Amino acid sequence: MTEWFSEFADRFYRNFIKEDRWQYITDGLLVTIQITVFAVILGVVIGFLVAIIRSTHDKTGKLKIANVICRLYLTVIRGTPVVVQLLIIYYGIFASVTIDKMIVAVIAFGINSGAYVAEIVRSGIMSIDKGQFEAGRSLGFNYAQTMIYIIIPQAFKNVLPALGNELIVLLKETSVSGYIAMEDLTKGGDIIRSRTYDAMMPLLAVAAIYLTVVIILEFLVGKLERRLRNSDH
Amino acid sequence: MTTDNVLISVKDLKKKFDGMENHALNGVSIDIHHGEVVFVVGPSGSGKSTFLRCLNLLEEPTGGTILFEGVDITDPKTDINIHRRKMGMVFQQFNLFPHMNIMKNLTIAPMKLLGKSKDEAEKTAMELLERVGLANRADAYPNQLSGGQKQRIAIVRALCMKPDVMLFDEPTSALDPEMVGEVLNVMRELAEENMTMVVVTHEMAFAKEVASRVIFMDNGSIVEENSPEEFFSNPKSERLKSFLSKVI
């Protein structure tokens, strides 16, 4: 028992304490969180925009060209792996300019997530009873006002669980940032592995941190969901 | 009645839904005057709801014109949103906004569209709520109300915009029988205050009592119109006779 413990302590020392290797983990976590937060903001903006264009087209038949562009975007983004998109954006589109890799990652993951958010939000908009829309219009609200005051708030509440899920998926997907040599949480653990030739300990630590963050996110989303539900109770 | 008393003038109104063979409305013409309470009755599928929903362009007519307060609202250049503020509508399914409490349901349109202050809008809403006996439910959410209460709130929501006409689309059809009376009472009061109303309904007794004119529609056309006394006691067309024999 003492033997096992002393070996564990030794491994722990080599992987995390020696040469301040824990910093690979903490710095990596910060990078992961930064990418996720900004990508989520970009994704939600793109997602709502695309969802509104698509559902406006479905409801009114207007915005034909914008709708075609949106559908193309959805098909391409959802039909190709996010790693490939990340590599194309970094090595292809931004090849000839010097640009912060963080920005590249945020753009890539934001554009990717936007496609999924768009379909989630669109399903939320389409799930709202037609009578809500008519009630808004009959009072004199124009199309945009009806969307903003009446449809979107209800749609948002309906799709909140799905959006929370998308946030969790996005957080985990950023683990491929290492492909463009970003030192995110996953890469941090991997760097430690390459130094200490010990795979289990750093990678289990990385996994545990992802899990912790996800549990915290789930808790927060659940709380928001309950609060919104109470409000219409 | 003189023509300058006309609030809504409908001429040869037509509506054909995509993919349908027959016209839902087949050239309907009617003048609705200030203070008039017009009831529209007829079998289901007769086009009466479509007619009502065309009046504020919730359904876009495929032909004909509608003059509302002298303005052709079927003209694509007309901003219909301005005119809809003057046309209150009450739906069969109430369509209250479930994510807002009652006060917010009642004040959002006057505040956002008429530029009323919060205090002003809430004062108007409160007065109207008191009149329908629901002042104590101002903070409730629609889900906490009964069907009859919801519909009374829906009427108040439309009235908060100070409309010139109220359109009722089968306002009691989704209600439990014991709740019909409370909604009809509110409508009766409105009629007594000379509110112009167009009511699509199956409540024949109520039509007989409140209407200034009753219209019978069938197959997308107005078949017969008359004062309520004549309409119910002395129907002229065979179709109306047969309809009345089934519903009364």
Interface residues (C-beta under 8 A of the other chain):
Chain A: D129 G131 Q132 E134 A135 G136 R137 S138 L139 G140 F141 N142 Q145 Y149 I150 P153 Q154 K157 S231 D232 H233
Chain B: N56 L58 N81 I82 R84 R85 M87 G88 M89 F91 Q93 N95 L96 F97 P98 H99 M100 I108 A109 K112 L113 Y141 N143 Q144 R157 A158 M161
